[in-house]
Amino acid sequence: MATFKQDTCEKVKKALQPEWLKSFLKKTFFGSSCATHAALKNELNRYCITCTEPICQHCASGSKHGPHKVIKIYRHR
């Protein structure tokens, strides 16, 4: 049985974690190309927070994701 302190810690941890983060951590970036755009440099290196899906630079500047919250993913080697 969980104690009051454990329950409180879990509630605080959940409140501090954005809703989209869990989905974001399950996604794969850089390993595949965008299925929508056949253009060069269509690597999945952005994440649309609104749609919770990885997107390419062409998707990010398009009409569908243009007004959405998008973050760019960087890969360090």
C-alpha positions, 0 to 999 in steps of 0.5 A: 500500500502506497503512503501519502508521501509516495502518492504526493511525489507521484502526483507532483512528478506527473504534474511537472511532466508535459502530456506530450513528453511520454509520446516524444520519448517513444519516437525515433528520429533521424533513422527514417525519412518523411513519408509525405515529402520525397524531397532532399533533406526530409529527415525526421528531425522535428517534433510537432507537440500539437500532433505528437508526431515526428516531422521533417523540415518541409512538414514544419513549414507547411500549412498543416503544422505551420501554426503548431508548436514544433521543436527541433531535435539535434543529434550530437555525435 
